[in-house]
Amino acid sequence: MSIDKSLRRKNSLARARNVLTRGERIKVLQDEERWQDGRSPFGLPKVRVLKVATKKKAKKEEKEAAEGAPAEGAAPAAEKKGAEKK
């Protein structure tokens, strides 16, 4: 029985997988120069799966805003706070 489309996860292919298909394993072996032509595709050696960590965009945007905006906008805001206290 299949799962209803509305119940599926939206990021099902976005997450890191720990199992590669046979074709993906062969490609990794070719990239590492461990694959010999004419070899049987069965009984492949183990291949390490590298998980790629993505950086969050929100922190990057805040960092850019922190570098430019506070230097220009922080001084007037500080002056306003000082004026309100007096």
LINDA-V594227 format. One record per residue. RES is the residue in one small letter. SS is DSSP state (@ for helix, = for strand, . for the rest). PSI is psi as a letter, one per 40 degrees, with the letter a starting at -180 (none if undefined). Layout:
res = <RES/RES>
ss = <SS/SS>
psi = <PSI/PSI>
This chain:
res = <m/s/i/d/k/s/l/r/r/k/n/s/l/a/r/a/r/n/v/l/t/r/g/e/r/i/k/v/l/q/d/e/e/r/w/q/d/g/r/s/p/f/g/l/p/k/v/r/v/l/k/v/a/t/k/k/k/a/k/k/e/e/k/e/a/a/e/g/a/p/a/e/g/a/a/p/a/a/e/k/k/g/a/e/k/k>
ss = <././././@/@/@/././././././././././././././@/@/@/@/@/@/@/@/@/@/./././././././././././././././././././././././././@/@/@/@/@/@/@/@/@/@/@/@/@/@/@/@/@/@/@/@/@/@/@/@/@/@/@/@/@/.>
psi = <h/i/i/i/d/d/e/i/i/d/f/d/e/d/i/h/i/e/h/i/i/d/d/d/d/d/d/d/d/d/d/e/f/e/h/h/i/e/i/h/e/i/f/i/i/i/h/h/h/h/h/h/h/i/i/h/d/d/d/d/d/d/d/d/d/d/d/d/d/d/d/d/e/d/d/d/d/d/d/d/d/d/d/d/d/none>
